[in-house]
Amino acid sequence: LIPVDSSATFCFAFAGNTGGLSIIGNIQQQGYRVAFDSLTNRVGFKAGSCLA
């Protein structure tokens, strides 16, 4: 996480990988829904449950 300002805004940054696989940590994902938009190459996170 990279701090963006003094209002608790952070950038969740990714770095390149020479291998064929990347894993975003289990702990980071708990309690959040993750959306992958392959058309615009964006990843989004929203607080929410996976129980539905």
N, C-alpha and C positions, 0 to 999 in steps of 0.2 A: 504494500500500500504506500502510495506517495501522497503526502499532504498537499492540498491545492490551495487552501486558504485557512484563516483562523476560525472558520465557522464549522469545523469538523467535516469538511468535504475532502474526500480522498479519491485518488485515481487507482483503480485496481489494474495494475500493469502486467503484461505478459511479455516474455522474451522468446526469441527464436530458439528452435531446437533442431539439431541435426538428425535426431532419430525420427522414427515414424509414429511415436506415441507420446501424448502429453496427458497428464492427469491433474485435474483441479481437486484439491484436498477435500476429503469427506467432512472434516470438521467445519470448514468454511461453508459448505453447502447445506448443513443442517438448518432447517427452518426457513430455507429460501427456495424459490422456484427459479430455475435457470432457463433462459430462452436463447437459442442459437439461430440467428438470421443469416442464412448462407447467401441470400441475395445481396445484402448490404454489408456482409462481413462484420456483423455486430453481435455482441453477447450482452444480455441483460439479466439483472438480478432483481427479484422482488420478494419481500418477506411474505411467507405463506407456508401452508402445510401441504404435504404430499398425501394426506389421508383421503382426499376426494377422488 
